[in-house]
Amino acid sequence: MDSRNGSRDAPLDPFTVPFISTPTDHAYDSLADLFLGDGALAPEPMRPAPVAQASRLCPGPESPTPGDIEALILGHLPVLASPWVLQYARHRAAEVGEPVSLLRLNSGTASVEIVGADLPTETPTNTIDEAIDRAKSISRRWLIRVDETNEIALAEAIAADTPATLTLLTGADDTAVAACYRTLKALAEAIVGASDDLPTLRVVVMGANADAAAHAGRKIRQAAATFLGLPPELAQPVPRMVPARAINLFRGPTDRSPGSLLALVREQPRVPRNSVAAPPPQSASPPPIPVTPRPTPTDALAPLLPGLRPLSARSPIAQGVELATDAEGRLHLLARAETPDACPAAAAALTAADAWAQAHARLLCAAEPSLRSAESPSLHLLTPTPRAARALVGSSIRIHALANANGAWAAVEL
């Protein structure tokens, strides 16, 4: 434990300390860290949250039922975080007995998938708007996942127009439990006051057996109830990764914000399959924002190479390396080197990601339905200064020269 959080030697009882209503107070964090430990300050029985805060934050029996939209927030998860999103979608579909729609937005790339057991045959759409509209004809339930920098913005958008649910996926170890509490605190700061009716908060423990998940869930719920007045629901844990069935409706660049995508999900009409409905009025959905196919250095690399589609997974030891798959389901690893000096680091990152992918090949294939083989990935280095990478020509790393013409990027393999 760091010095900011004090020492366990000091005999503090968190239940005799007056409730601290300011989430940023250092004493607040100190008490929570003590409470989340395994010592004397982590008692088994749950004590009630402060009454004033509980009445403001905790929905009662008459509160609105959460809707069919869940925003997914990722905490500390076993091995690799992003594949657990698809696992939770599979779990949720099995739990409710019907397909769920999974919308993901990461670094300007969006994807829409349908996850479930019995899925229709579908072909990908051309736009994110079409994909969302088609998904609504197949599934009533939505899971929305954005990158970490947009999680709070999504939570605020969710809270401004409930009903909806914020679901936090976490591991069961001590680090994950402490991080989960801190994330709940940040979410509480974002959603309190945004609406009279707060969204439901839910925690799902991933990658742990029933006993470990129950123990972690109790600690998280007890800490949140005591220090935030906001006990989350504890959903059924997901103990392990298993193969998941999914169909892809869209994957590509978009300039839409999390809020605008949420508005599309909420506002576009849902037309059930095998039914006849009148065309919706033009004002029923926001006008589509044109997407100009001009990749920038922060966009996905896979669309620059023919036949490749980006995957949502990333290597925890080489975050800058993009994972992609081809039409035959083989894994490709891509890295960008913007300057001559960046080429050695990019090559090293590709090598590290290659070793990691081969070590976790089965896990990757289980997490990404479109991926059939991850044991011998192809490595690609894309750079606008290919002369600096000429020493790699003939190696296992394929070099692609990047060129920009009028704002549009193109890649040519050397």
LUMMI-436251 format. One record per residue (C-alpha): residue in one letter; z, y, x. Coordinates in steps of 0.1 Angstrom, whole numbers, padded with zeros to 4 digits, always signed. Each point is the difference from the previous one (the first is absolute). Layout:
AZYX;...
This chain:
M+0000+0000+0000;D-0008+0034+0014;S+0026+0027+0006;R-0011+0021-0029;N+0012-0027-0024;G+0035-0002+0015;S+0019-0031+0008;R+0013-0029-0021;D+0034+0005+0017;A+0008+0029-0023;P+0015-0014-0032;L-0021+0018-0026;D-0001-0011-0036;P-0032+0013-0016;F+0014-0004-0035;T+0028+0025+0006;V-0024+0026+0015;P-0012+0027-0026;F-0036-0006-0011;I-0024+0019+0022;S-0028+0015-0021;T-0021+0014+0029;P-0022-0029+0013;T-0005+0016+0034;D+0037+0003+0009;H+0007-0019+0032;A+0032-0014-0014;Y-0021-0015-0028;D-0021-0019+0025;S+0030-0011+0020;L+0017-0015-0030;A-0031-0018-0011;D-0005-0015+0034;L+0036-0012+0000;F-0005-0014-0035;L-0032-0019+0009;G+0017-0018+0029;D+0017-0034-0002;G+0035+0012+0007;A+0029+0009-0023;L-0019+0028-0016;A-0025-0023-0016;P+0020-0016-0028;E-0016-0025-0024;P+0011+0014-0034;M-0020+0031-0010;R+0019+0031-0009;P-0015+0023-0026;A-0020+0030+0011;P+0014+0035-0006;V-0002+0007-0037;A-0017+0034+0001;Q-0028-0012+0023;A-0004-0033-0018;S-0006+0017-0033;R-0027+0022+0015;L-0017-0026+0021;C+0004-0035-0016;P-0021-0006-0031;G+0021-0013-0029;P-0009-0025-0028;E-0019+0028-0019;S-0021+0010+0030;P-0038-0005-0001;T-0013-0033+0011;P-0019+0003+0033;G-0038-0002-0004;D-0026-0022+0016;I-0002+0020+0033;E+0019-0008+0031;A-0001+0020+0032;L+0007-0022+0030;I+0021+0013+0029;L+0002-0021+0031;G+0032-0004+0020;H+0007-0021+0031;L-0017-0033-0008;P-0004-0033+0020;V-0027-0001+0027;L-0026+0022-0017;A+0006+0024-0029;S-0033+0005-0017;P-0008-0037-0009;W+0032-0001-0020;V-0017+0024-0025;L-0025-0027-0010;Q+0028-0026-0001;Y+0020+0022-0024;A-0031+0005-0021;R-0005-0038-0002;H+0037-0004-0009;R-0002+0027-0026;A-0031-0015-0016;A+0017-0034-0002;E+0032+0016-0014;V-0017+0018-0029;G-0026-0027-0005;E-0031+0023+0002;P-0021+0016+0028;V+0012+0033+0016;S-0021+0028+0015;L+0008+0010+0035;L-0011+0035+0012;R+0005+0008+0036;L-0006+0033+0019;N+0003+0001+0038;S-0013+0027+0023;G-0028+0011-0023;T-0011-0036-0009;A+0007-0013-0035;S-0002-0035-0015;V+0003-0015-0035;E+0007-0037-0004;I+0009-0023-0029;V+0026-0025+0009;G+0009-0031-0020;A-0006-0037-0007;D-0030-0001-0024;L-0023+0028+0010;P-0035+0009-0013;T-0030+0002+0023;E-0006+0037+0009;T-0023+0019+0023;P+0013+0031+0019;T-0005+0034-0015;N-0015+0030+0017;T+0028+0025-0006;I+0038+0000-0003;D-0004+0014-0036;E-0021-0029-0011;A+0024-0025+0017;I+0030+0014-0018;D-0018+0001-0033;R-0012-0036+0004;A+0035-0012+0011;K+0014+0014-0032;S-0023-0023-0020;I+0016-0030+0019;S+0036+0009+0005;R+0027+0020-0017;R+0023+0003+0030;W-0004+0021+0031;L+0015-0001+0035;I-0007+0031+0022;R+0006+0001+0037;V-0006+0030+0023;D+0006+0005+0037;E+0035+0010+0011;T-0008+0037+0003;N-0010+0002-0037;E+0029-0021-0014;I+0022+0029-0010;A-0030+0019-0016;L-0008-0031-0021;A+0037-0003-0010;E+0000+0036-0011;A-0032-0005-0020;I+0015-0031-0016;A+0032+0018-0009;A-0019+0030-0015;D-0015-0022-0027;T+0020-0031-0007;P+0002-0028-0011;A-0007-0018+0032;T+0019-0020+0027;L+0006+0006+0037;T+0003-0034+0017;L+0013-0003+0036;L-0009-0031+0020;T+0025-0008+0027;G+0011-0028+0023;A+0035-0014+0000;D+0013+0007+0036;D+0025+0027+0007;T-0026+0024+0013;A-0021-0004-0032;V+0030+0005-0022;A+0010+0032+0017;A-0036+0013-0001;C-0002-0009-0037;Y+0030+0021-0008;R-0014+0030+0019;T-0033-0004-0018;L+0018-0001-0034;K+0018+0032+0010;A-0034+0017+0008;L-0014-0012-0033;A+0030+0013-0019;E-0005+0035+0016;A-0037-0001-0011;I+0004-0011-0036;V+0032+0016-0011;G-0008+0031-0020;A-0038-0008-0002;S+0004-0012-0036;D+0027-0006-0026;D-0009-0037+0000;L+0003-0015+0035;P-0023-0029+0010;T+0016-0034+0005;L+0010-0009+0035;R-0005-0037+0010;V+0007-0018+0032;V-0016-0033+0010;V+0012-0020+0030;M-0029-0017+0018;G-0002-0028+0025;A+0036-0013-0005;N+0016-0030-0017;A+0019+0005-0032;D+0035+0003+0016;A-0011+0026+0026;A-0020+0019-0026;A+0029+0001-0024;H+0024+0012+0028;A-0023+0028+0011;G-0007+0010-0036;R+0037+0003-0008;K+0006+0022+0030;I-0030+0023-0008;R+0009+0003-0037;Q+0037+0006+0007;A-0007+0027+0026;A-0025+0018-0022;A+0023-0001-0030;T+0030+0013+0020;F-0016+0027+0021;L-0031+0010-0021;G+0011-0009-0035;L-0033-0018-0002;P+0003-0038-0001;P-0035-0015+0002;E-0011-0031-0019;L-0001-0031+0022;A-0032-0019-0008;Q-0006-0037+0008;P-0005-0004+0038;V-0032-0012+0016;P+0011-0026+0026;R-0032-0007+0018;M-0037+0007+0003;V-0024-0023-0019;P-0038+0003-0006;A-0009+0027-0026;R-0031+0003-0021;A-0016+0034-0003;I-0033+0016-0008;N-0011+0032+0016;L-0014+0027-0023;F-0002+0028+0026;R+0007+0008+0036;G-0012+0031+0017;P+0007+0036+0010;T+0014+0025-0025;D+0013+0035+0001;R+0023-0004-0030;S+0037+0006+0002;P+0027-0024-0012;G+0006+0023-0029;S-0037+0001-0011;L-0002-0038+0003;L+0031-0004-0021;A-0016+0023-0026;L-0031-0022-0001;V+0022-0030-0006;R+0019+0017-0028;E-0027+0020-0017;Q-0032-0021+0001;P-0004-0021-0032;R+0007-0037+0001;V-0027-0019-0018;P+0010-0037-0004;R-0026-0026+0008;N-0021-0014-0030;S+0007+0031-0021;V-0022+0028-0012;A+0013+0035+0005;A-0016+0034-0006;P-0008+0019+0032;P+0030+0021+0011;P-0002+0038-0002;Q-0010+0017+0032;S+0034+0016+0002;A+0019-0033+0000;S-0002-0004+0038;P-0001+0025+0028;P-0035+0007+0015;P-0007-0022+0030;I+0003+0016+0033;P-0032-0006+0020;V+0006-0020+0032;T-0023+0010+0029;P-0006-0029+0023;R+0009+0019+0031;P+0026-0020+0020;T+0023+0020+0022;P+0021-0013+0029;T+0028-0009-0024;D-0022-0020-0023;A-0004-0038+0000;L-0022-0014+0028;A-0012-0031-0018;P-0026+0019-0022;L-0017+0012+0032;L-0009-0036+0009;P-0024-0019-0023;G+0015-0027-0021;L+0037+0008+0007;R+0027+0008-0025;P+0034+0014+0010;L+0032-0020-0007;S+0033+0016-0009;A+0020-0019+0026;R+0009+0015+0034;S+0015-0015+0031;P+0035+0013+0005;I-0005+0000+0038;A-0034+0018-0002;Q+0000+0024-0030;G-0031+0017+0012;V-0021-0031-0003;E-0018-0005-0033;L-0004-0035-0015;A-0032-0008-0019;T-0020-0030-0013;D-0036-0009-0003;A-0020-0018-0027;E+0010-0033+0014;G+0038+0008+0000;R+0004+0003+0038;L+0024+0025+0015;H-0011+0030+0020;L+0023+0024+0019;L-0012+0036+0005;A+0014+0029+0021;R-0013+0035+0007;A+0002+0018+0033;E-0007+0037-0005;T+0000+0010+0037;P-0009-0018+0033;D+0037-0002+0009;A+0008-0018-0033;C-0023-0030+0007;P+0024-0020+0021;A+0028+0004-0026;A-0023-0009-0029;A-0011-0032+0019;A+0036-0009+0006;A+0009+0005-0036;L-0029-0022-0011;T+0012-0027+0024;A+0035+0002-0013;A-0012-0001-0036;D-0022-0030+0008;A+0030-0020+0013;W+0021+0011-0030;A-0027-0010-0025;Q-0005-0034+0015;A+0038-0006+0000;H+0002+0009-0037;A-0034-0013-0011;R+0013-0021-0029;L+0022+0029-0012;L-0029+0024+0000;C-0023-0023-0019;A+0027-0006-0026;A+0005+0038-0004;E-0036+0010-0001;P-0021-0021-0025;S-0033+0011+0014;L+0010-0012+0035;R-0009-0036+0008;S+0004-0002+0037;A+0022+0021+0023;E+0002-0023+0030;S-0028+0015+0021;P-0004+0036-0010;S-0029+0022+0012;L+0011+0031+0019;H-0018+0033-0003;L+0006+0033+0019;L-0016+0031-0015;T-0003+0031+0021;P-0021+0032+0002;T+0002-0004+0038;P-0014-0035+0006;R-0006+0007+0037;A+0038-0002+0005;A+0000-0035-0015;R-0029-0014+0020;A+0024-0022+0021;L+0008-0019-0032;V-0037-0009-0007;G-0003-0038+0003;S+0037-0006-0009;S+0013-0013-0033;I+0002+0036-0012;R-0032+0013-0017;I-0007+0037+0007;H-0015+0023-0026;A-0012+0035+0007;L+0011+0025-0026;A-0024+0029-0008;N+0005+0029-0024;A-0030+0016-0017;N+0007+0028-0025;G+0035-0012-0006;A-0009-0037-0007;W+0011-0026+0025;A-0021-0030+0011;A+0008-0029+0024;V-0025-0018+0022;E+0009-0031+0019;L-0008+0000+0037;
